Amino acid sequence: MKRRAYLFALALLVALLQGVYFVSDRGTAFEAWFMDLWFQFRGAAEPHEEILLVTMDEGSYQNLGVPLNQAWPRALHAKLVDRLAEMGAKRVVFDVLFLGPGADQAVDEELARAFGRMQTVLAADIGVRNESGYELSEILLPHTPFMEQSYGVGIAGAAEDLGYMRRFLTAERESMQGIDAISFVAADLPEDAPKPSPRDFINHYGPAGTIPTLSYYQVLETDPPLPAELVREKIVYVGLMLRSDVGPAQKDSFLTSYARYGRTFGVEIHATITSNLLKHDWIRRADSKVELGLLSLTLMGMVIVLFHINPLRGAVVVPLGMALWVLVANLGFRYGVFIPGALAVVIGAPCIYLLSTLYYYFITRRAQRHIRRAFEFYISPQMARTVSRDSNALKLGGKKVIATAMFTDIAGFTPLSETMEAEEVSSMLNCYFTEVMDVIFDNEGTLLKFTGDGVLAIWGAPVQTQDHATKACETALKIHMEANRFNDSKRFPPLLTRIGLHSGPMVVGNLGSARRFDFTAIGDAVNLCSRIEGINKYFGTDILLSETVAQVVQISHSPLRMGSIQPVGKADCIDLYTVMAPAPDSTVLEVWTKALSLFEERRWDEAVRTFSDVSDLDSRLTKAVLFYLEQIKEFQDNSPSHAWRGEIVLSAK
């Protein structure tokens, strides 16, 4: 009961900490940053077909002779509006402030008339003035004659979140005094049409330049004129868009969800919002209380689950939970719904997992360590670890599995040991097994037993793996390399390690009597593996593989087929292969394969000549060549039966 109370208190604390961070500016930015990733995964999207930009860019400044450090001439704006009206534009929206009268009243009058010839939306701004020591916000409206002729006026400000443009400006904001944002006015939606809330996110269609764009000067050109189809029935946004970071460009460009590609000018952001409104494809959010409540319950559930399972299962559950959230959040984004949870998944879940792991290892595992230390005096370390986790491991029984067995043996060990003192033999074997056979553990093998100067190990049990044959083959090569290092130290006489590998069905488990047993493997596959190891002496090889192993490692290790052998006591023949480090070159492989083929085709004389060539190319195959030459000599004296297919029948182990 006390443990449950502590666990519930911890869950509440975690949920509280997450909630505090979630509603903070940094928490909001963290959640939005992950939404930016969904934009990157999605790539660019198509804006509404009615949206078009006409930009005051470097080309327009240059072609129309406008200095970069001066306001754009109002006379040019009048010409632009008239030209857009001629081309059949639906509406023109100026992301340009027309505050107060200009230097030339006649130009202002002409511009006002132009605004009245077609639907024109003008920009207002939010300013701040100081009055009696207080800062008061005020709306900076366009020049009155312009405003009277315009179709509408909207705020051209930005709703920035830590420097990013992600959310909407809406008329509900106190500083806007009931005036809509310019993008809402440009969309001209019906009163009852759905509109985004201040919490919803802008659906950016891509980095800067995604929305179709024309240069200001291109629209004014008449030789040749632009095709009217480019503008007809379009909502045309007019505003600044410069590649250089000078003059007004410094304050009119913003970071968006595509910030990695650079900043985006305000005119394109306003146009994007208008497109969102027309397509109804902005990113919607739930109420803040709903989001916070669901996330708090999720985190509390994580605490309860992770503190009730062991860390290994938690290491699976946490990544799966992360992957599930990524999938759901990304899918929700593609359907226009923002699903928060980055804080809970990326920060909360790993922290909870870390706490649960510490709890597990410092509390739960303490009792298991006591059990394991007691049993290590009586059984193998592998069994001790198993018993500490599962008391059922002390029961007799085995399980049939497909695994790979390895037998190793030291060639000529018996006569060598007879020339040494018992203490020297013991010291040599201890050093040999410590330095050479640790490779088995490093490659996730199970060392079942030492058989005098040899070792029996398996892969694929008790922990089942799909690549057990590959791991066993890699281990054999590493054992061969470690054995060479052991011999190079010259502390003891050189030891030649021979290895046999075979994959097949075997019974693995606790075998013995009710009072004394060991974890081992039995079966025909294990026996055959022992026979394969012994056949190395005929070929002079260090490693021999059965065909079942060779087929699996064919691509990664290029095993060399040594022939078809019928071991002692076996009725069937098996194809044996070897692997070497370094592997024989292509010429050796070609000549050896040809020689073996000639042997199996009973072309004795040609086989003799070809086998002899192999010895000259790679001395490591010399003993195998001599072995086949002896077989050829016997077959020349006593021709094999008509049923013979190239196999060699061994008469001794």
Protein Blocks (a to p, Z undefined) as FASTA:
>chain_A
ZZmmmmmmmmmmmmmmmmmmmmmmklmmmmmmmmmmmmmmnopadddfkbccddddfklm
mmnopafkbccdfklmmmmmmmmmmnopabdcdfbdcehjafblklmmmmmmmmmmpccd
dddddddddeehiacdddddddfklmmmpmbdcdfbdcdeehiafbdcdfklmklnopac
fklmmnopafklccddfkbccddfbdehkaccddfklmmpcbdcddfklmgopacddddd
dfbdghjllmmcccdfklmnopcdfklmmmmmmmmmmnopaccdddfklmmmmmmmmmmm
mmmmmmmccfklmmmmmmmmmmmmmmmmmmmmmnopacehklmmmmmmmmmmmmmmmmmm
mmmmmmmmmmmmmmmmmmcfklmmmmmmomklmpgcdddddddddddddehklmmmmmpc
fklmmmmmmmmmmmmmmmmmmnopacfbdehjaccddehiabdcfklmmmmmmmmmmmmm
mmmmmmmnomaccdddddddddddddeddeddfkbccdddedjklmmmmmmmmmmmmnop
abdcdfklmmmmmmmnopadfbjcddehiabdcdddddddddddfklmmmmmmmmmmmmn
opaklmmmmmmmmmmmomklmmmmmmmmmmmmmmmmmccdfklghiacdfbZZ
